[in-house]
Amino acid sequence: MKKKLYVILLLFVGAVLPSCKDFLDEQPLHSLTGENAIKDLTTAKAALGGVYASFQNDSWSGALYVAQATKSGFVNITAQTDYDLTYNESNPGSNVPGIWQNFYKSLNAANFAIEGIGKLSDAAVPLAERTAMVAEGRCLRAWIHANVLWNFGHWWAEDADAYGIICRDEVISLKNVLKARSTVGESYQKIYEDLDYAIANLGEFSSPRYLSKQFAKALKAKLLLYRGGYRNTTADLQLSLTLVNEILANPSPSFAMESSLADVYGKAWDSNENLFVRYLEDDGSRAYTGGFNYTYGIIYGGDRLPLPIDKTLTAGLKYGVDWFKADPRWPVVTGSVRAPETWDDKQCYCFKKLARLGRYAGAQANPKDEKYAAYYFRYSELYLMKAELLARTGAAISTAIAPINEMRSKRTNPVLMPLNPQNSDELMDLIFKEIFMELFMENGSEMFAAVRFKKDGQPWIVAIKENKAFELNKLCWPIPRVEMVNNTLMVQNPDLK
């Protein structure tokens, strides 16, 4: 048993994180040794930089978001088990163990930063600055815990549900590697505690590469909306709306809608529309750290060109093609991309907004085009959330659709005409479709929407998958076997053994 614990400990502690020079002009700290102890402002910043650097992999971008799009039924790219929701502990799908491992590597890095910075003296780092840095670390921890809950726990369930997550708030060691999962209510409470601390103590937005007070509010609002929207809990929805309104009421000049949608993706992490975005360092490894799915997978998941005579362009969509192709955003976010293999010079029609030029052509371009951003939260999502929250809390139809029409009016390229739903069902359908067309494969929004929005009394995911039976317990992934074997206190998700 001791050997097994040591192996899993190495999975969390021994991961070598990429350099974060472009984040903080310092090497990241990730090794829990005396030499690398957090002892001053420089090492404190480096520890936080190590958390951001831990997001530079496929697990925090395409492997996660393309899988979620596949689970929703809009595409079928990552694995058939994702599309059919037939994964289990023995057959989890190709990406699931790696995603779990990388989530907890990031969590360990966050706890290392929080613990070390919290122990610094006033002489090393003044209290106000130290408090803000701890708040940043706790916001990062909340972001990581939220992703674990959304993907491996019963995020939709009541507080007493036993299938929350392993909430880790200290650095992994041989003494604490065995830990039971929390209830759903306890999991949310832990995340909200960190976010409330961040809202109270974190600095204002300055760059989308770092977390801010505004992002802490947006993340809490999103957690409340996802669960409250599914469960129809008014208190959660009203609090979420309050948080969204607070962000919109205090705009930052460097966080705003782009008038051109093409600029959002052309600028990638430098677009003003990002509140939080995954940045990749320009160290020659972007094609690798960008991840397989954005640089390769969605390209081959699209349409091979030239199309057969009896086929039409889909960009890989199994559902929603007619919606998207009628929308002015279609020719902006999709396009022809060279195949990513060196030997394959064919073109593929796919979601170019994420694939860009593809792994091969992007590396050959002059200058290189390898800005494979992961768009964790964009300004447009505030309007989408507000519209849904207004609709779910009883606002008039014209009032509820107004935020989306405001969002659409701010786009001048392409021009998006205002929407005019005639009844409540049409309103909810239009909001759902707008989430899909604005955010598809960027941050998982379409999957969670497909579960909480209804079509003919059933979650949209049922209609998308042509009335295939939907089992809610199978929406989350199984806990990987390595965790089940080495953490004897862990209990597998129901129906996924």
Salt bridges, closest charged atoms under 4 A:
ASP84 OD1 - LYS468 NZ 2.82
GLU89 OE2 - ARG481 NE 3.66
ASP122 OD1 - ARG130 NH1 2.92
ASP159 OD1 - ARG227 NH2 2.74
ASP161 OD2 - HIS154 ND1 3.30
ASP169 OD2 - LYS190 NZ 3.48
ASP194 OD1 - ARG138 NE 2.69
ASP194 OD2 - ARG141 NE 2.78
ASP196 OD1 - LYS220 NZ 2.69
GLU246 OE1 - LYS217 NZ 3.01
GLU258 OE1 - LYS267 NZ 3.38
ASP270 OD1 - ARG209 NH2 3.33
ASP270 OD2 - LYS371 NZ 3.50
GLU273 OE2 - ARG378 NH1 2.52
GLU273 OE2 - ARG411 NH2 2.76
ASP282 OD1 - ARG286 NH1 3.90
ASP327 OD1 - ARG329 NE 2.74
ASP344 OD2 - ARG304 NH2 2.78
ASP369 OD1 - ARG356 NE 2.57
GLU381 OE2 - LYS222 NZ 2.80
GLU388 OE2 - ARG392 NE 2.81
GLU388 OE2 - ARG452 NE 2.61
ASP429 OD2 - LYS455 NZ 3.11
GLU434 OE2 - ARG329 NH1 3.03
GLU434 OE2 - ARG408 NH1 3.01
GLU438 OE1 - ARG329 NH1 2.81
GLU438 OE2 - ARG378 NH1 3.18
GLU438 OE2 - ARG411 NH2 2.94
GLU442 OE2 - LYS353 NZ 2.93
GLU442 OE1 - ARG378 NE 2.86
GLU471 OE2 - LYS474 NZ 3.53
